[in-house]
Amino acid sequence: MKTTHILSLGLAAILLLLPLAACQQKEDETSTSVDTLELVESLTYDELTPTASLVLYVPVSAEAQIQPLINRYQTFYEVEVEVVRVDGDYEAYAERVANDLASGKGPDVLFLDYLDIDIAKAALNNNFLDLTDILAEDPDFSEDDYLDGVFEAGCFYGRQYTIPTSFFLPLLLSAQTKLEELGFHWDQIETTSDFLEEISCLTPYAQQSPSFQQMMQSKNYVGMLNLASGISLLDYEKNTVLPDEGALREYLQAYKAYFPYDYDETGRSTLSNFGADNLVRGKYLFWLGSLMIADLTWNMDALIEASCGYALSVLPSQTGDIVGSIDGQMAINVNTKNPLNAYRFIKMMLSADVQSSRNPLLSYVPIHKEAIKAIISGTYTFDVAGTTYGGRQSAYLTEEELDTIIETLTAVDQFTQPASASVNNIMWETMLPFFRDEKSYENCLADLKNKLMLYLSE
């Protein structure tokens, strides 16, 4: 499923970020908000008693991805893993999990990527085990091993309910010669809207080349652009919608200029892992380098070999920050009978070995610092069964260049939660008439506000 998930999350689906407040809230805001909730008392690390089983629900279409992880887990722990195989599509899987959770049952570990749920609402409705004290007291766990601030994206009302495993970064790779031909310069791009305005102006010139198809590597690229922008639609903790209308207006007006070049009503979203070949030929100018970072240096080598040079940059948000959106994340069922085993499974997913394994369940960029270094440098990687295999080392990039790539992947200013599919759909359906010049921005904005307020109150 993860390949499909990458398409839907990164590029094909209409996504917009739902940045939620970090764990460290201002004291007055936290106390006011928490008073409105019934928070379940958190377990401590010492209260995690051993059991002999672990229950996992596995969608049949993702079994090949999850089974090696189960095998690896059982090499470390004498635990009977009960695998409940769920047939059908992912909608059927999500429905099965939701129904079982509602009846107080369900899996011990929740693969949130496979569930079409509002993660914020689920966390605030006490569907997930509070892991705050468990992480804080675990002597073998240290947040210092991971990217700064990444765990805060799994916090709600100051409590850790979900555990990120990987994140999406709008890292764009280009052939330097093609950018120079059009006169595009990254040093002139300070915001997402700057980028959109620039590529909108340059597209007519690029279209003069018979090999050119589109600026980005796919049509309907709005999902990636929305994620990169960092625009906030909802704030559950403050119970507000559209907290920064000024930034939203500026971004959406800039996207409207690019809309004719991006939108394809058939839903076409062509992705290619062979970025360098298309970049050299000028079919498109920007390839999503974080789609599979193990292939990043290989594509950069190919650009160098073709005498095109490379340009690698992260698209800045609407405020100029670099925003990473949590892609992979997990949680523990609040009704679990096996909390220690569930926690150990998630810890295994956070290990440097698994994080550098390129398991599709992780996708995009891992959160473990050493795993990122290992993948980019090609010094070591592990398959999920624990067998080592050699990473791919760059043929042309210098040590300094490799360090720069690693720094680019790890220099994230803010990590956010992606919005639910329902919020994404509300956003797209209400603003589409504006993009098509069928309604004014003000009318669409009023409609968007009303629908989001209704959603927030549900």
FENQUINOR-V87184 format. One record per run of one state. SS is the DSSP state (A for helix, B for strand, O for the rest). FROM is the first residue (numbers start at 1). TO is the last residue. If there is no record, write none. Layout:
SS:FROM:TO ; SS:FROM:TO
This chain:
O:1:1 ; A:2:12 ; O:13:16 ; B:17:18 ; O:19:26 ; A:27:34 ; O:35:44 ; A:45:47 ; O:48:52 ; B:53:59 ; A:60:76 ; O:77:79 ; B:80:86 ; O:87:89 ; A:90:102 ; O:103:108 ; B:109:111 ; A:112:114 ; O:115:118 ; A:119:124 ; O:125:127 ; B:128:128 ; O:129:131 ; A:132:137 ; O:138:142 ; A:143:145 ; B:146:146 ; O:147:149 ; A:150:154 ; B:155:156 ; O:157:158 ; B:159:160 ; O:161:162 ; B:163:169 ; O:170:170 ; B:171:175 ; A:176:182 ; O:183:185 ; A:186:188 ; O:189:191 ; A:192:206 ; O:207:215 ; B:216:216 ; O:217:221 ; A:222:229 ; O:230:233 ; B:234:235 ; O:236:239 ; B:240:241 ; O:242:244 ; A:245:262 ; O:263:274 ; A:275:281 ; O:282:285 ; B:286:288 ; O:289:291 ; B:292:292 ; A:293:305 ; O:306:309 ; B:310:314 ; O:315:322 ; B:323:333 ; O:334:338 ; A:339:350 ; O:351:351 ; A:352:355 ; O:356:363 ; B:364:366 ; O:367:367 ; B:368:368 ; A:369:377 ; O:378:380 ; B:381:382 ; O:383:387 ; B:388:389 ; O:390:398 ; A:399:410 ; O:411:413 ; B:414:418 ; O:419:420 ; A:421:435 ; O:436:440 ; A:441:457 ; O:458:458
